[in-house]
Amino acid sequence: MLSICIPHYNYQNLELFETLKSQAEQLHLNFELLIIDDASKEDHKSYLRKLTESPYRVEFLEKNIGRSAIRNLLAKKAKFESLLFLDGDSLVEHPDFIKNYWVNRELDFISGGRYYQDKVPETNYLLHWLYGKKVESLANSQFHSCNFMIKKSVFDKIKFDENLRNYGYEDVLFGVRAKNMDVVLNNIENPIKHQQLKTNTLFLKDIEIAINNLKILEELKPKFKWANEIKLLKKYQQFKKIGFTILIPKINSKLFKKIENSLIHAPNKNFFLLNIYKLSLYHHIN
């Protein structure tokens, strides 16, 4: 009936697994909790070795295969037609989370969204939190791979593109593929809580990785109008059209370094600079 598919990487989250197990059991579902560890460090995955009894199915990869491939592998190994994908650093707080999906199981493709904690974290983790609250949580109408349910037969037609191995835009491409196949994304109010905040420095590194992924995305489908899907590209094309790209700071300039330092050390005051930072990174690879 239901395969709960969780990619696991360097984040211990037994609470998530036990919550999902409890909710599915209360509904008397025939289900499995399929967890595949993508070559985590031993001290982050050793607890998984204790999850040996049904409904748990835990597998360990010796080599990291990346965000897209791990989700394709989960779908391939899943036993049931309904696939519920959740990120391994999520937290389920709503007592009817599984039920909210299950009553909509006749739909091919459903997304539940996500939210971030209300408590303001310490400054070193503030940039990721601000981005989550001001950008990601307000974009729940778009597809995000952190929390969705899909029929296996539908997933097998779409799949994640494994050319996008690292963080960034793999969910955008999946959503576009679904749309091109006339697979409708149904958004419901059933969010998960994002748990793992990265330091400001690591979050900016993720932004850089995502921008590189964006370039790969454009090369994979060069004729597709990505600016209709991605705000950063739309803004860049607007700058380019009126000849304003010359105003975008170069990544080896003092101004870019100043922007970077401002985002790292005082993100609350300088969050608006993040879009300029992203434009600079994108401009550099074009």
Summary of the structure (lengths in Angstrom):
residues: 286
radius of gyration: 19.6
end to end distance: 46.9
largest distance: 61.9
contacts: 885
relative contact order: 0.13
helix: 50%
strand: 15%
